[in-house]
Amino acid sequence: MSNAAQLNMNGQTNGTRHKVKKQSQTREIMGRLFQSKTAVAGLIIIALYLLVAIFADFITPHSISEMDLSARNLSPSSVHWFGTDDFGRDIFSRVLYGTRYSLGLGLGSVGLALIAGIILGCISGFFGGWIEEVILRICDVMQAIPGILLAIAISMVLGSGFVNTIIAIGIGRIPLNCRMVRAQFLGQRKLEYVEAAQATNCPKTKLMFIHILPNAISPLIVNTTMGVGGMIMMAAGLSFINLGVQPPLPEWGAMMSAARDAIRYYPYQLLFPGLAMALLVLSLNLFGDGLRDALDPKLKD
């Protein structure tokens, strides 16, 4: 047998072994994750919220925008399960539909921060030098400003709205993701597989994003999962002070903002959107804790 054929067979064997090992690791992680009852409960509730967000147009029993001034401020009943607001709109329908906006804000802002943080973290951790210094100093400046104040400042510049709110709350999370990716790259780039790839003249972009990044992404996945809840709460806070999503869109923070003046007389108008947000954030945190323990069981108390 020729040397080329033997090398080819060895490469195929090593590739098969690597694939089997990856599949085994994935099954092991999923097994540990589903052993956690709280993580499974959180995952089920998150899945229900996602279904509500996707099919909100079909499951809301009443119109979210149609006003009925003869049915203003009605208490919860069999017709209006969560009551009605000051314009006679069904609160239950608006809470259901608001899942789409609140969950979209959380996922969108975390996704924006994740993509930007990965790109900047890969560049700074791989190249080092003056590029790393510039990126880290920018991150220092951004992290010196409290997240909510930075979001308020960006919202005031960009204006209110769904997309602008995603940008406003997502930018503040970029430095954290950048530093996490950079820290992982600093450890990974010294390993043998990176030196072997460099010896074969592997393109730098391929080396960063195809070879190193998959081995550095686990802590970022957990951090991102648990960060969605915080982004939802921050978006609700901006809407509450009229800097985020604006009425009549039924985002939970905007609904609570509209109901704050009537809290003494109609507390249910603020209570139900708040409970919906609290349950979603709790579920995300429970699932994030379980995912963290599954990816690294050494961290489990």
Backbone hydrogen bonds, N-H to C=O, Kabsch-Sander energy under -0.5 kcal/mol:
donor,donor_aa,acceptor,acceptor_aa,energy
6,Q,2,S,-2.1
7,L,3,N,-2.7
8,N,4,A,-2.2
9,M,5,A,-2.4
10,N,6,Q,-2.5
11,G,7,L,-2.4
12,Q,8,N,-2.3
13,T,9,M,-2.4
14,N,10,N,-2.6
15,G,11,G,-2.4
16,T,12,Q,-2.3
17,R,13,T,-2.5
18,H,14,N,-2.4
19,K,15,G,-2.2
20,V,16,T,-2.6
21,K,17,R,-2.4
22,K,18,H,-2.3
23,Q,19,K,-2.3
24,S,20,V,-2.4
25,Q,21,K,-2.4
26,T,22,K,-2.4
27,R,23,Q,-2.4
28,E,24,S,-2.2
29,I,25,Q,-2.5
30,M,26,T,-2.6
31,G,27,R,-2.3
32,R,28,E,-2.2
33,L,29,I,-2.4
34,F,30,M,-2.5
35,Q,31,G,-0.7
36,S,32,R,-0.5
36,S,33,L,-1.2
37,K,35,Q,-0.7
40,V,36,S,-2.1
41,A,37,K,-2.5
42,G,38,T,-2.5
43,L,39,A,-2.4
44,I,40,V,-2.4
45,I,41,A,-2.2
46,I,42,G,-2.4
47,A,43,L,-2.4
48,L,44,I,-2.0
49,Y,45,I,-2.3
50,L,46,I,-2.4
51,L,47,A,-2.2
52,V,48,L,-2.4
53,A,49,Y,-2.6
54,I,50,L,-2.3
55,F,51,L,-2.7
56,A,53,A,-0.5
58,F,55,F,-1.4
59,I,55,F,-1.3
60,T,56,A,-1.3
68,D,87,F,-1.4
71,A,68,D,-2.4
72,R,69,L,-0.9
73,N,85,D,-2.4
74,L,71,A,-0.8
77,S,80,H,-2.8
81,W,79,V,-0.6
83,G,80,H,-1.4
84,T,74,L,-1.9
85,D,89,R,-1.7
88,G,85,D,-1.8
90,D,63,S,-0.6
91,I,83,G,-2.3
92,F,83,G,-0.5
94,R,90,D,-1.6
95,V,91,I,-2.7
96,L,92,F,-2.3
97,Y,93,S,-2.5
98,G,94,R,-2.2
99,T,95,V,-0.8
99,T,96,L,-1.0
100,R,97,Y,-1.2
101,Y,97,Y,-0.7
102,S,98,G,-2.9
103,L,99,T,-2.4
104,G,100,R,-1.4
105,L,101,Y,-2.4
106,G,102,S,-2.1
107,L,103,L,-2.7
108,G,104,G,-2.6
109,S,105,L,-2.2
110,V,106,G,-2.0
111,G,107,L,-2.5
112,L,108,G,-2.3
113,A,109,S,-2.4
114,L,110,V,-2.4
115,I,111,G,-2.5
116,A,112,L,-2.2
117,G,113,A,-2.4
118,I,114,L,-2.5
119,I,115,I,-2.2
120,L,116,A,-2.4
121,G,117,G,-2.6
122,C,118,I,-2.7
123,I,119,I,-2.1
124,S,120,L,-2.6
125,G,121,G,-2.5
126,F,122,C,-1.9
127,F,123,I,-2.3
128,G,123,I,-0.6
128,G,124,S,-1.1
131,I,128,G,-0.8
132,E,128,G,-1.1
133,E,129,G,-1.9
134,V,130,W,-2.4
135,I,131,I,-2.1
136,L,132,E,-2.7
137,R,133,E,-2.2
138,I,134,V,-2.0
139,C,135,I,-2.1
140,D,136,L,-2.3
141,V,137,R,-2.1
142,M,138,I,-2.2
143,Q,139,C,-2.6
144,A,140,D,-1.2
145,I,142,M,-1.0
150,L,146,P,-2.4
151,A,147,G,-2.3
152,I,148,I,-2.2
153,A,149,L,-2.5
154,I,150,L,-2.4
155,S,151,A,-2.5
156,M,152,I,-2.2
157,V,153,A,-1.4
158,L,154,I,-3.0
159,G,155,S,-2.7
161,G,244,G,-1.2
165,T,161,G,-1.9
166,I,162,F,-1.8
167,I,163,V,-2.1
168,A,164,N,-2.5
169,I,165,T,-2.3
170,G,166,I,-1.8
171,I,167,I,-2.0
172,G,168,A,-0.6
173,R,170,G,-1.2
174,I,170,G,-0.5
174,I,171,I,-1.3
177,N,173,R,-1.6
178,C,174,I,-2.7
179,R,175,P,-2.5
180,M,176,L,-2.0
181,V,177,N,-2.4
182,R,178,C,-2.5
183,A,179,R,-2.4
184,Q,180,M,-1.8
185,F,181,V,-2.4
186,L,182,R,-2.3
187,G,183,A,-1.0
188,Q,184,Q,-2.2
189,R,185,F,-2.7
190,K,187,G,-0.6
191,L,188,Q,-1.9
194,V,191,L,-0.6
195,E,191,L,-1.5
196,A,192,E,-2.7
197,A,193,Y,-1.8
198,Q,194,V,-2.4
199,A,195,E,-1.9
200,T,196,A,-1.0
201,N,198,Q,-1.6
202,C,197,A,-2.1
207,L,203,P,-2.6
208,M,204,K,-2.5
209,F,205,T,-2.5
210,I,206,K,-2.2
211,H,206,K,-1.3
212,I,207,L,-2.3
213,L,208,M,-2.3
215,N,212,I,-1.2
216,A,212,I,-0.6
216,A,213,L,-1.7
217,I,213,L,-0.6
221,I,217,I,-2.0
222,V,218,S,-1.7
223,N,219,P,-2.2
224,T,220,L,-2.5
225,T,221,I,-2.4
226,M,222,V,-2.2
227,G,223,N,-1.0
228,V,224,T,-1.0
228,V,225,T,-0.6
230,G,226,M,-0.7
231,M,227,G,-2.1
232,I,228,V,-2.2
233,M,229,G,-2.1
234,M,230,G,-2.3
235,A,231,M,-2.5
236,A,232,I,-2.2
237,G,233,M,-2.1
238,L,234,M,-2.2
239,S,235,A,-2.3
240,F,236,A,-2.2
241,I,237,G,-1.3
242,N,239,S,-1.6
243,L,238,L,-3.2
244,G,238,L,-0.9
249,L,246,Q,-1.5
251,E,249,L,-1.5
255,M,251,E,-2.5
256,M,252,W,-2.3
257,S,253,G,-2.2
258,A,254,A,-2.2
259,A,255,M,-1.3
260,R,256,M,-0.7
260,R,257,S,-0.8
262,A,259,A,-1.0
263,I,260,R,-1.0
265,Y,262,A,-0.7
266,Y,262,A,-3.6
269,Q,266,Y,-1.6
270,L,267,P,-1.2
271,L,267,P,-2.2
272,F,268,Y,-1.7
274,G,270,L,-1.5
275,L,271,L,-2.5
276,A,272,F,-2.3
277,M,273,P,-2.0
278,A,274,G,-2.5
279,L,275,L,-2.6
280,L,276,A,-1.7
281,V,277,M,-2.5
282,L,278,A,-2.5
283,S,279,L,-2.3
284,L,280,L,-2.3
285,N,281,V,-2.1
286,L,282,L,-2.4
287,F,283,S,-2.5
288,G,284,L,-2.4
289,D,285,N,-2.4
290,G,286,L,-2.1
291,L,287,F,-2.4
292,R,288,G,-2.3
293,D,289,D,-2.2
294,A,290,G,-2.0
295,L,291,L,-2.3
296,D,292,R,-2.0
299,L,296,D,-2.1
300,K,297,P,-1.1
